[in-house]
Amino acid sequence: MMQQAVQAHAPAEGPAPLGAAISLKDLHLGYDRTDVIAGLSLDVQAGEFIALLGASGCGKTTLLRALAGFVPVRQGQILLDGTDLSHTPPEARGMAMMFQSYALWPHMTVAQNIGYGLKLRGQSRAQIAARVADIAGLVGLGDLTGRRIAALSGGQKQRVALARALAVDPPVLLLDEPLSNLDAGTRGTMRHEIRALQQRLGLTTILVTHDRQEAMSMADRVVILNRGRIAQIGTPEEVYHRPADSYVARFMGATNTLPVDLGGGEELILSLPDGARARLPRAALHVPQTVAPGPAELIFRSDAVELGEVNGAGQGGAGPNSAGLTLRGRVAQHSYLGSVYRHEIRIGALRLMADAARKMPIGADVDACIPATALSLFPARSQTAVTGSKAAAPVAHPL
Amino acid sequence: MPGLLRSTLVGLVLALLALAIFGPISNMILWAFTEQWYFPAKLPQAYGFAFWERVFRPQGNAMVSLVNSVLIACMTVVVSLAFAIPAGLALGRGRLPFRVVFLLLFLLPQAFPSLAVHMNIARIFYTIGLNGTFLGVVLVHALQGMVFSVWIAAAAFGAVDRELEEAAANMGARPLRVFFTVTLPLALPGLMASAIFVFLISLDEFTGTYFVGVPDITTMPLLLFTASMEGNYQIASITALLLLVPSVAFMLVIERFLKSDVLAKVGH
């Protein structure tokens, strides 16, 4: 028994045991006749933290539920350390899931909820009690273990759900929007706590979320899903700064879209909607896809825009030609975001969002300078193809 | 002034309600302790326990009927739960085709006149030797309570959150284990409610017992019927009071385990 207790402590103290590696091969999942996930392949290393990020309806939750065994696999494989689990029932998969609703059993106490999996594994009462106390301490539940579920706050329920999942020493931890029901403050701390726990225990973790900040702050790699397909896989820095397509760019918060007409070779010649022309070195821009001459779109973040008054002397080096674009517009609206003021700039029929530390008065004429390195160039798409705009922050629509 | 009018009206309605509820009961209580009460008199002329002695004397079959009634009611609860749990599980989960048709099917015994139903059941039971047996009476009572037990059980199982079961499976519980540790405990309040209904229905059941049980099986309602037919109001009232005992006892037992707010959740 003593040995058991030591073993139970091990993940918390000793060298972190690695979770299992997951490999998805050509996975097809769906309900009724439609495939929600069609031909998805993904390799997750042992101990890695992966975030599945996407707008609602992109299939991320379906994918997570399929990993847990609640959605049947139509085609393809789910490999856990090389073993195919695609037709294993949920109870034999060993993937502990934390549900968005927490799914805590209201007819049990906190301790009974956490100890449920241990009881199933035939552990003695003393072992279960020790492990429950251990885990409760680990997730910061302290002495709440005797409470009923109904007597807990949202944040406490969330901790119980996490503790229940961790109690069984799962090789894989599945998190389904774990923080979406918490208030902003608790959410921030829980992000760090979950990440720290995951690192300490070495669990392979898959997080489903629609919150890009949550995905970026917690995960080693972010998988962005769009309509059942992987739009991009990469580190948070990669998906943030080097989006693979315009969907990813918009989803990662690049709210400004500038329709342009493209010409030239190594030097890009852009015809701006206001009729002006700009020349930019192709190498400076982020151009992940082949873009044919003709209609294209430039996408950039609101914080990349530098605002200057038109007559302003303090405009510095951002000239109208060389290392970026300069657009002249008028301030239509602004809002205070805490660290910056977000300005809505009208340039003809176009609206852009631009962040600045200083508040420009409404109606003022401004120069909006965007450095070439902050621009991403993508092939133009029809407006109907724009998806994910709901999940991203306000999108600049050409009017 | 409107306030006064309002409170007068409320008081009046409450008084009428109290009269409707307690009037018959108080009349019954009066009759139970009456030895003489002739027509023009507003109240009994003589009180006493003479009729209680008659009811409880060994050759009077009140005690046998009471035991029969309670036994039959308990067995009916067991039988109908044994049927309502699987049926409610199947119907409550909504996967069954023609779910509504099945639910309405259980209403059928109630939809036809109970005399017609019971007469024909008696005819069938007679041919297969169930007439005049405990089992026969229990089955008839279970049929009467079926619509309540199945409908309430279906609502109770339907109200159990699927994710709670998934969470148990996710922790490693096999389907049967999930059912006994999560589904059943969560549906229990509803099942208890259906048990109360079935128990009370069985305790009160008359026509079915009359057709299937008589003369071998006598229950309290039958005794009550015989006594009132004979104009023996004392015996009838005492029997009715006795009939209250198991009902109230059963409800008190249930109330100890169930709060009314749990019962109110049935069907949500």
Interface residues (C-beta under 8 A of the other chain):
Chain A: A68 G69 F70 P89 P90 E91 A92 G94 M95 A96 M97 F99 S101 A103 L104 W105 P106 H107 Y116 G117 L120 R121 R164 V168
Chain B: D161 E163 L164 E166 A167 A168 A169 N170 M171 G172 A173 R174 R177 T181 V182 P185 L186
